[in-house]
Amino acid sequence: MSSHLTILGIETSCDETAAAVVARDAAGRGEILGEVVLSQLDEHSAYGGVVPEIAARAHVEALDSLIAEALARAGRTLESVDAIAATSGPGLIGGLIVGLMTGKAIARATGKPLYAVNHLEGHALTARLTDGLSFPYLMLLVSGGHTQLVLIKGVDDYERWGTTIDDALGEAFDKTAKLLGLSYPGGPAVERMAKNGDPKRFAFPRPLVGEARLDFSFSGLKTAVRQAAESIAPVTEQDVADICASFQRAVSRTLKDRIGRGLDRFRSLHPGIATPALVVAGGVAANAELRATLQALCDAHRFRFVAPPLNLCTDNAAMIAWAGLERMAAGLPADDLAVAPRSRWPLDRQAATLLGSGKRGAKA
């Protein structure tokens, strides 16, 4: 690809340290020239979740060498890139400080513009990097800190249609796994056990199913899992598998209802788009059953289902670099070096904050 703009991206919002160099040509096509992601899973697994101070220290230790490696893989130098993009929020404040301050230092030393990127915007725009989608489209963001349905109207133009009113879906998976004595992270552990379970053994609730609004709720489902486990204690391995399968089935049926209503709303607002798209992003997007549910739902509604590669659904710096490139191409101004990190930063700045709309944690 003949590059028109090239940018260095930095991501340190939670428990992955990442750097990437991404290019965008004049026609809007993107290419990942070099990327590195260092997971901190081993450092946090003993605690059953991300420990903010451990995460921040790990970012400090690894980030400089990861940036050098990403540049080397791309065959670029700091002087040869056009700009720097660093995640500025939302996320764990310690990690955000590490990445943003590093980005500021590089921008100051090289004289390159700095783009302080919203982590959620990185997820929102990834499908334009991988699949060349045109605006508008729908995005389902499902991660440890967010469960949102968002209309992606353009760069820096987002409309939140639904959000969690309590636990995010990834958090519900993690807490279910912890309750059942499974390993961290909970999503993959629950999915593995569910493969050998009976999804019809437990009739778990499907929160908000049938309601017109497009919000999500998973706290009651998590409570039902705890009550089911306590009622048959001590649980056997088969009991755990059955609970996991039943939990996953309830989640799938809940998403089918919530997202199905969202697809209908999109159709009514944009009848002229022959094949609209639903994009899924976030770590929970790796779940095979949930992907299959969403694919079938999109097929039934005549939507295109877009799931970027798994490494680009979870936290990564390529999406941050791409968001920076999209902002540059749209003519949006670079950020002042006085820009501060934000632990909270809604993608839709006009949306009302819902009481209990997700935890104030890694991505809240």
N, C-alpha and C positions, 0 to 999 in steps of 0.2 A: 504494500500500500504506500502511496506517496503521501507522506505526512505533511500536514499543514500546521498543526499545533501539537506540542508534546508537553506533558505535565507529570510531575512527581506527586504521587499521592501517599498520605500517611494515615494510618488507622490505629487508634489505641483506646477506643471507647470502653472496652470491657476486658476480656481475657485472651484476646489475640493481638499480637504485635505484628503489624503488616506494613509493607511498602511496595509500591508498584509504579511503573512508568507506562503511561498509556498515550497513544496518539489518536488524533482525529483529523481526517482530511477535509478538504473544502466541501465535499459532498455529504459530510456528516457521518461517514463510516469510521468506526473505531477499531483499534487494534491494541491488544495488550502486548507491550514489547518486553516487559520483564516484571515479575512479581514474586514476592516472598511472604509467606504467612507462618508465624511461629505460634503454635498453640501452647497455652499454659495449663492444659487439662491436668497433667500430672501434679502440678503445684497445688491445685484446688480440690482434687478428687477426694482427698482425705477429709475435707471439711463439708462435703456434700453441697458445695456451692462456691461462688466466686468470693474471695476475700479481697476487698478493695486495696488494702495496703500491699498485700503480696502482689497483686496485679500491677500496681503502679511501679513497684520496685523492679519487677520483671521487665516492664516496658523500658525503664531507664537503662537496664543492663543490655538490652538487645537491640534497641531501635537504631542506633548509629550504624551497627554492622549490617542490619537488614537493609537500610537505605543504600549502603555501599554495594551490597549484593544485588539489589534490584537494578541499580544503575548499570552494574557490570553486565548483568544478563541482557539488558536492553542495549548495551553498547553506547551508552550516553554518559555525560558528565553533568554535574550540577549547572555548569555554565551553558550547556547546550539545550537544557529544557526551557520552555517558555514561561512556566509558572510553577508554583507550589500549591498543593491542596492538602489541607489537614482537617480531620474531623474535629469540630468545635463543640459538638453536643448532638443529641443528649447522651448521657452515659455516666460512668463513674468519674467523679471530678478529678481524682488523682491521675488517672490514666489520660484524661483529656488534656490536663495541664502538660503532661510529658510530651504528647504528640504535637499539640498546638505550639508550645514554646519552641520545640525543635523546628517546626515549620517556619515560625517567625525568625528564628536565628538564621536559617538558610536563606530566607527571603531577604533579610537585612544584609547578609554577607554578599549575596550575588546580585542584589538589585532587582530580583524577580518579583512579580506581583504575587500576593498571597490570597488564596480563597479559603475562608473558614467555612467548611461544608457541614451541613446538617446530615448526620448519619442516615436518617430516614430518607432524605433525598437521594442518597447514594443507592439505597434499595429501590426507590421509586423509578429511577432512571436506568437501572442496569439492563432492563429488557431492550432499551434502545441501543445499547452497546452490543448485546448478544444477538438480537433478532431484528434490529432496525425498525422497531414499532413507530408508528405515527401517533400523534396525539389526536383525540383523547383515548384513554383506556382505563380499566379498573385494576387496582392492585389490592391483593389480600396480603397483609404483612402479619406473619405469625412467628413470634420469637419468644424468648424468655421474658421480655419486658413489654411487648406490644402485641395486641391483636386488633388490627384495624382494617377497615375496608375504605379505600381512598380513591377518589376520582382524580386521575392524573391528567390535568387539562393542558399543561405546558410546563416549561422550566420555571420554577418558583411560583407555580400556580396550581394549588392543590385544594381539594375539597373533601374533608373527612365525612363519610357517610355513616360509619359505625365504628365503635370502639368498645373495649371491655369495660364493664362497670365494676369489676372486681379483679379477679386474677387473670393474667394473660395466659394464653394456651400453653406456652412453653413452661411457665411456672406451674401450671396444673399438672403437666407431665412430670416435672421434677419432684413435686410434692407427693404425687401418687407413687412414684418410684421409691422415694425415701420412706414412705409409710409402709411399703411392702418389702423393705429391706433390699432393694435393688441398687445397682451402682449408679454413680453420677457420670455423665449427664443422664437425666431420667428418660428423655425421649427415645433414644436408641434402645435403652434397657427395657422399657415398656413394650416397644415394638417387637423386640426379640421374643419376649415371653408371650405376647399375644398370638404369635404364629402357632403355638401349640394349645391355645385356649378355646373355650366355647363362648362365642360372643353373645349367645342368647341366654346364658345361665343367669345373669344378673340384669334386671330391668332398671338401669340407671336413668336418672332424669335427663331431659334434653332442654336445658334452660333457654327461655325466651322463644322457643319454637312456636310459630303461629302468630307472633306479634308483628305488627307492621313496621316498627322501627328496626333498624339494622344493627343494633348493638349486640354485644356478646356478654355472657356470664358463665364462669366456670367454677366459682366458689362452691355452689351447691352440689355440683357433680363431684368435686373433690371430697366434700363432706359425706356424700353417699358412698363413696369408695371406702372411706374410713369406717363407716358404720357397717358396711358389708363384711369387711375384714374382721371387725371385732365380733360380729355375730357368729362367725364360724371358727374363731380362734381355738387352738393354734392352726394356722393355715398351712396347707401342704403346698408343694411346688405346683401341683395341678390347680389348686385353688387360686394361687397367684396368677397363673397363666389365664384362668377363666376371668378373673377380675380385670386383668389387663386387656383381654380381648373385648370384654363387655364395655370397659371404659373407652377404648378406642372406637368401638362401634357407636357409642353415644356421641362422641365428639364428631365423628363423620356425619351422623344424621343431623346434628346441630348445625354444622357448617353447610350441609346441603340445603337446609331451610334458609339460613341467614344469607348465604351467598346467592342462592336462587332468587330471592327477593331483590337483591342488589342487581343481578343481571336483568331482571324485568324492568327495574327502574332505569337502568342505562338504556335499554331498548326504547323505552318511552321518550327519553330525552334526546336520543340520537338515532332516530329511525332511518336516517340516510346512510348509516354505516352498515355495509352488507355483512361483514364478518368482524365484529368488534372483538376485543381481546381482554382476557382476564389474566393478570400476571400474579404469580405467587412468589413471595420472598420471605426470608427469615429462616432460622435454623429448623423450625418445625416443618418447613417445606420438604425436608428430606424424608418424611414419613411416607412410606409407599402406599398405605391404605388411604391416607388423606389425599395424596396425589391422584390416586385412582378415582376417588369420589369426585374430586374437582374436575378431572378429565371427563368423566361420564356426565357430570352436570353441564359442562360447557358444550359437550356434544348434543345434549338434549335441547339446549337453548341456542344452538348454532353460534357459539362463541369459539374463538381460537383460545386454547389454553397454552399459556407460555410459562414454563418453569425453567429459568436459567440453570446452567450447570450447578451442581450442589456447592462447589467451591465458591461460586459467586452469589449463592443464596445466603450463606453464612457471612460473618464479618470478614471483610477483605479490603485492601487498599485500592484495588482496581476500580471498584465502584466509586470510591471517594475521588480518585483522579478523574474518572469519567464525569462525575457531577461537576467538578471544577471546569472541565473542558466544555460541558454543555452551558455553563454559566458564562464562560468566556465567549463562546460562539453566539450566545443570545445577547451579548453586549451588556451584561450586568457588570457593575463595577467590582473591582477587587476590594478586599477588606483592608482597613487600616491596621497597622501593626499593634494598635492598642486593643484590638478585639479580644474579648474575654470568653473563656469556655463556659458552657451552660449545661448543668446537669439535666435540666428540663428544657426542651425546645420543640414545641409542637410543629408538625409539618404544615398543618392548616392553622394559621395564626388567628383566623376568625372563629374557629370552632369553640364552643363553650366547653369549659372543663367540667367533666362529670365527676361527682363525688365518688371516690374509690375507683377511678378509671385506670387502674393498673398500679403496680408497685413502684415505689421510688427506688429503683435499683439500677441494674446494669443499663437498662435502656428505657427507663420510665420517663 
